[in-house]
Amino acid sequence: MIDNYGRTIEYLRLSVTDLCNYRCIYCMPPDGIQKRSHAEMLSIEELTEIASAAITLGVRKIRLTGGEPLVRRSMLTLCRSIKAINDSVELSMTTNGSLLAPMAGELKAAGVDRLNISIDSLDPDRYRLITRGGALSDVLRGISAAEEAGFTDTKINAVLLGGINESEVIDFISLTRDHAIGVRFIELMPIGEVAHWPQERFLSDEFVASLLDEAQLERYDGVAQIYRLPGHKGTVGLITPLSHSFCDRCNRVRVTADGMLRPCLHSNIEVSLRGLHGEELISAIRDGILQKPMHHHLGEYHSAARYMNEIGG
């Protein structure tokens, strides 16, 4: 599927829930979110049908997101159903990792190919602060379980938070010395309550780049710039929606857990997919892709109307 600006859209981020067992300070309001009725959320069957329609249109990578996808019941059923559509489609998941340890083996057996694990601090106390109560030890057990289950090319996602975790950037980079993982630093985006945060919270990629003076730019991986330090087994990635827009190579669209296709994370354009089937569903997805804007407006500090957990990350 080619959009109106010549970009090949082959990546679908499919949110399975807006619920999460964490309340990360940049993602949710302090009191959490109001739980929506089960009827408002896409069923496993609807999620599978949307995935199938997207694959028909040329999607070759599907990432399951949330909220926290592992709080959703029947996740294993959904994973198996998507892989049954076309086994060659890459199926990945972004998770906070806290519930991963007991499920890692089953997820691998159900067809999940890769994992991205969100960790914004390697210090237990700071991690608890950022997540409003999370235990870093649970996540570390999840990472170990994923490795034992046979997952490879696992990525660690860390959001850059000025005045909060910037002192840990070197520690995160050091993880790539002896471990074949990808650590990716993501610029904080002014979405939801974060739109009103002070400017010093928003670190640019230049802060990380200054610590990578010996690194070589290895490649572009979707929206990430991938670097490798000499002698390191893993890589360091920079995702820079604010300081260096990557809109010209964005190849993704999103579907929220309540069935709205969003052609751009930072736009309020939404196309409802609820209740659509067959050619009607395929046509709606195609129309949504054709509404994908050329550029976002984050540089002007416009933010999407929803919280990040509602959009799907």
Secondary structure, 3 states (H helix, E strand, C coil): CECCCCCECCEEEEECCCCCCCCCCCCCCCCCCCCCCHHHCCCHHHHHHHHHHHHHCCCCEEEEECCCHHHCCCHHHHHHHHHHHCCCCEEEEEECCCCCCCCHHHHHHCCCCEEEEECCCCCHHHHHHHHCCCCHHHHHHHHHHHHHHCCCCCEEEEEECCCCCHHHHHHHHHHHHHCCCEEEEEECCCCHHHHHCCHHHCCCHHHHHCCCCCCEEEEEECCEEEEECCCCCCEEEEECCCCCCCHHHCCEEEECCCCEEECCCCCCCCEECCCCCHHHHHHHHHHHHCCCCCCCCHHHCCCCCCCHHHHCC
